[in-house]
Amino acid sequence: MIVLKRNFKMALLFSMLFFIISFPAIINTNGYETQEVEILTTINNLPDDQNLNINEGVYSADIHWIKTNITINEKGSGKVSMIVNCTPDADHIGIYLRTLEELSSVLPEESYAFTEGEILAINFTTSSVRSSGISYLIYLQNTSKVQIDKNMLYFINYTADFFSTDLISHYGIDTNLVSINLNRPYWDDALEFEQMNIKLPIEVSNSSVTQAFLDDILFEVGAQMVGNYNLSYSGSKDSSGTYWLVFEVEKENVPDRGAFEATFYLSVNYFSLPRVINWFVLTFILVFSLIFLSLFIVVITLKNRSNDEVEEFKKELFGVLTQENE
């Protein structure tokens, strides 16, 4: 009985240790789902225009170029600022922003349109929510101020989580690296050019960045980018006087629905990304642990039963020998 209690305590201890190890992974996964629900609630509560009618891919404007500034912190999240340069026609009421793959939360108070020296208020509403991301309808609150055939700029700002959607992740092939893959939404108009400036959480000494420095931080671009994009590197000074590494990606004469992306790798030392265990791995570990625990209990039970039978046999044998001696 003492042996059985001790083995039961060992099994209970094993179960508790497994729960303690698995709990952080469960918390991380649930946190992602909660964050997504909160963000979608925020978006859907934005002002809505009952007369809104923007068809997918129809802008009633000529889209000329797109500039995107992305600031990424060491946790794999940050802020995105987009500038859309267009010339509206008489039917223009807004633009359709195709799917953003990163987890996004728009900043209405920092987003607006600008034309002929005047700021125009804009509203957001979700067009579709898919597993691949969220697309938005961006429309003017007052279309009477649209200047036909005059240049207009849309300034679109939102916070973004790239890590939760695996756009920033631990590189499976080399654990010393972080993989970053930023795909921008495509446009249904051909563009004169598209540009993306990515500010990384890597401090540099000044505005110039050398190849030797890039080699030191293990910076490397994806093979598909070489020859297809204009790539440059610089240091951007913030309000405190600190310079941060900026990776600039540009492509001229982007065709309609043309892809625009930035894929690159760099040292994991500049990031503090959690090791999130996905549900498949977690389920596998749980099932394996339960099987192991069950086998452990069965083996202990059989061992105890065998010990009891041995003890019983010894007693019977001792009784027989005692009777023969008498």
C-alpha positions in Angstrom: 0.0 0.0 0.0 2.9 2.4 0.8 4.4 1.6 -2.6 1.1 2.3 -4.4 0.7 5.7 -2.6 4.2 6.7 -3.5 3.7 5.8 -7.2 0.4 7.6 -7.2 2.1 10.7 -5.9 4.7 10.4 -8.6 2.0 10.2 -11.3 0.2 13.2 -9.9 3.5 15.2 -9.8 4.2 14.3 -13.4 0.7 15.6 -14.4 1.2 18.8 -12.5 4.6 19.4 -14.2 3.1 18.8 -17.6 0.3 21.3 -16.9 2.8 24.0 -15.7 4.9 23.5 -18.8 1.9 23.6 -21.2 0.1 26.5 -19.5 2.1 29.4 -21.0 1.6 28.0 -24.5 -2.2 27.8 -23.9 -2.2 31.4 -22.6 -0.3 32.6 -25.7 -2.7 31.0 -28.1 -5.8 32.2 -26.3 -4.3 35.7 -26.1 -4.1 35.8 -29.9 -7.8 34.9 -30.3 -8.9 37.5 -27.7 -6.8 40.2 -29.4 -8.4 39.5 -32.7 -11.9 39.7 -31.3 -11.1 43.1 -29.7 -9.7 44.5 -32.9 -12.6 43.4 -35.0 -15.0 44.9 -32.5 -13.2 48.2 -32.6 -13.3 48.3 -36.4 -17.0 47.4 -36.7 -17.9 50.1 -34.3 -16.5 52.8 -36.5 -19.0 55.3 -38.1 -20.9 53.7 -41.0 -22.4 55.4 -44.1 -25.6 53.8 -45.2 -25.1 55.1 -48.8 -21.6 53.6 -49.1 -21.2 51.7 -52.3 -17.5 51.0 -53.2 -17.1 48.0 -55.4 -14.1 45.8 -54.9 -11.2 47.1 -57.0 -13.1 50.1 -58.3 -11.7 53.5 -57.1 -13.3 56.0 -59.5 -9.8 57.5 -59.4 -6.4 56.9 -61.0 -4.0 55.5 -58.4 -0.5 56.8 -59.0 1.8 55.5 -56.3 1.9 54.0 -52.8 4.3 54.7 -50.0 4.3 52.6 -46.8 6.3 53.3 -43.6 6.5 50.4 -41.2 8.0 50.6 -37.7 8.7 47.2 -36.1 9.6 46.6 -32.4 11.4 43.8 -30.8 8.2 41.9 -30.1 7.2 41.7 -33.8 4.5 44.4 -33.7 4.4 48.1 -34.5 2.8 50.8 -36.6 2.0 51.1 -40.4 1.5 54.4 -42.2 0.4 54.3 -45.8 0.2 57.2 -48.3 -2.0 56.6 -51.4 -1.6 59.2 -54.2 -4.5 59.4 -56.6 -6.5 61.6 -58.9 -10.3 61.3 -58.3 -13.0 61.6 -60.9 -16.6 62.8 -60.4 -17.8 59.5 -58.9 -15.0 59.2 -56.3 -16.2 58.5 -52.7 -13.3 56.5 -51.4 -11.0 53.6 -52.0 -11.0 49.8 -51.4 -8.0 48.6 -49.5 -7.4 44.9 -50.2 -6.4 42.3 -47.6 -3.9 43.2 -44.9 -2.2 40.0 -43.8 -1.0 41.4 -40.5 -3.3 41.7 -37.6 -4.4 45.3 -37.8 -6.3 48.0 -35.9 -6.9 51.2 -37.7 -6.3 54.6 -36.1 -9.1 56.8 -37.4 -7.9 59.9 -35.5 -4.6 59.7 -37.4 -6.0 58.9 -40.8 -7.4 61.5 -43.3 -7.4 62.6 -47.0 -5.7 65.8 -48.2 -6.4 67.7 -51.4 -5.7 71.3 -52.5 -4.5 72.3 -49.1 -7.6 71.0 -47.3 -7.9 68.0 -44.9 -10.8 65.7 -45.5 -12.2 63.4 -42.8 -12.5 59.7 -43.7 -14.2 56.7 -42.2 -13.3 53.0 -42.2 -15.4 49.8 -42.3 -14.4 46.2 -42.8 -15.1 44.8 -46.3 -14.3 41.2 -45.5 -12.6 39.2 -42.7 -10.8 36.0 -43.8 -8.2 33.8 -42.4 -5.7 35.5 -44.6 -6.5 39.0 -43.1 -8.9 41.9 -43.2 -9.8 44.3 -46.1 -11.3 47.7 -45.6 -13.5 50.3 -47.3 -12.1 53.8 -46.8 -14.6 56.5 -47.7 -14.8 60.3 -47.4 -17.3 61.8 -44.9 -18.0 64.7 -47.2 -17.6 64.0 -51.0 -18.6 67.6 -51.9 -15.1 68.7 -51.2 -13.5 66.4 -53.7 -11.6 68.3 -56.3 -12.1 66.5 -59.6 -8.9 65.8 -61.5 -6.9 67.3 -58.7 -4.3 65.3 -56.8 -5.5 63.7 -53.5 -3.5 61.9 -50.8 -4.9 59.3 -48.4 -3.0 59.0 -45.2 -3.9 55.6 -43.6 -2.5 54.7 -40.2 -2.9 51.5 -38.1 -1.2 49.4 -35.5 -0.1 46.0 -36.6 0.9 42.7 -35.1 3.2 40.8 -37.5 4.3 38.0 -35.1 0.8 36.7 -34.4 0.2 36.1 -38.2 3.7 34.5 -38.7 4.9 37.4 -40.9 7.7 37.7 -38.4 8.8 34.4 -37.0 11.7 32.2 -35.8 13.5 30.9 -38.9 13.1 27.1 -38.8 16.2 26.4 -40.9 18.5 28.5 -38.8 17.7 29.2 -35.1 20.0 32.2 -35.1 17.8 34.1 -37.5 14.4 35.8 -37.6 12.4 35.5 -40.8 10.4 38.6 -41.9 7.9 38.4 -44.8 5.8 41.5 -45.4 3.3 41.3 -48.3 1.6 44.5 -49.2 -2.0 44.5 -50.6 -2.1 44.7 -54.3 -3.9 47.4 -56.3 -6.2 47.1 -59.4 -4.5 50.0 -61.1 -1.0 50.0 -62.5 1.3 52.1 -60.3 4.2 54.4 -61.2 6.0 53.0 -58.3 5.5 51.5 -54.8 7.8 52.0 -51.9 8.1 50.4 -48.4 10.4 51.8 -45.6 10.8 49.3 -42.8 12.3 50.7 -39.6 13.8 47.9 -37.5 14.7 47.7 -33.8 18.4 47.8 -34.6 20.4 50.8 -33.5 23.0 52.2 -35.9 25.7 54.8 -35.4 24.6 57.3 -38.1 22.6 57.8 -41.3 24.9 55.6 -43.3 24.8 51.8 -43.2 27.7 49.7 -44.4 27.7 46.2 -45.9 30.0 45.2 -43.0 27.3 46.2 -40.5 24.7 44.2 -42.4 27.0 41.2 -42.4 27.4 41.6 -38.6 23.7 41.4 -38.0 23.3 38.5 -40.4 21.0 40.6 -42.7 20.1 38.8 -45.9 17.3 39.4 -48.4 15.2 36.7 -50.0 16.4 35.4 -53.4 13.2 36.5 -55.1 13.9 40.1 -54.3 17.3 40.3 -56.0 17.0 42.1 -59.3 13.2 42.7 -58.9 13.4 45.6 -56.4 15.6 48.6 -55.6 17.0 48.0 -52.2 18.7 50.5 -49.9 19.7 50.9 -46.2 20.0 53.9 -44.0 19.8 55.2 -40.4 16.7 57.2 -39.3 17.1 59.5 -36.3 14.3 59.7 -33.8 13.5 62.6 -31.4 16.1 61.4 -28.9 18.9 61.5 -31.5 19.1 57.7 -31.8 19.6 56.2 -35.3 17.6 53.1 -36.3 18.1 50.8 -39.2 15.7 51.4 -42.1 15.4 48.9 -45.0 13.9 50.6 -48.1 12.2 48.5 -50.8 11.0 50.1 -54.0 9.6 48.9 -57.3 8.8 51.0 -60.4 6.1 50.4 -62.9 4.1 48.0 -60.8 1.4 46.3 -63.0 -2.2 46.1 -61.9 -2.6 43.5 -59.2 1.2 43.2 -59.1 2.8 41.7 -56.0 4.9 43.9 -53.7 6.8 42.2 -50.8 9.8 42.3 -48.6 11.4 39.0 -47.5 14.5 39.1 -45.4 16.3 37.5 -42.5 18.4 38.9 -39.6 19.9 38.0 -36.3 17.4 36.8 -33.6 19.3 38.8 -31.0 17.4 42.0 -31.8 14.0 40.4 -31.1 12.3 38.9 -28.1 9.7 36.7 -29.8 8.0 34.1 -27.6 8.2 30.5 -28.5 4.5 29.7 -29.1 3.5 26.1 -29.3 0.7 25.6 -31.8 -2.4 23.5 -31.1 -1.3 20.5 -33.1 2.0 20.2 -31.2 0.3 20.9 -27.9 -2.3 18.2 -28.6 0.4 15.7 -29.7 2.3 16.4 -26.5 -0.8 16.0 -24.4 -1.9 12.7 -26.0 1.7 11.3 -25.8 1.9 12.3 -22.1 -1.5 10.8 -21.3 -0.5 7.5 -23.0 2.8 7.5 -21.1 1.0 8.2 -17.9 -1.5 5.5 -18.5 1.2 3.0 -19.3 3.1 4.1 -16.2 0.0 3.5 -14.0 -0.6 0.1 -15.7 3.0 -1.0 -15.2 3.0 0.1 -11.5 -0.4 -1.6 -11.0 0.9 -4.9 -12.5 4.1 -4.6 -10.5 2.2 -4.1 -7.2 -0.1 -7.0 -8.1 2.9 -9.2 -8.8 4.5 -8.2 -5.5 1.2 -9.0 -3.7 1.1 -12.4 -5.4 4.8 -13.1 -4.5 4.1 -12.1 -0.9 1.0 -14.4 -0.8 3.0 -17.3 -2.3 5.7 -16.8 0.3 3.2 -16.9 3.1 1.6 -20.1 1.7 5.0 -21.7 1.2 6.0 -20.7 4.7 2.8 -22.3 6.0 3.5 -25.5 4.1 7.0 -25.7 5.4 5.9 -25.1 8.9 3.3 -27.8 8.7 6.0 -30.3 7.4 8.4 -29.4 10.2 5.7 -30.1 12.7 
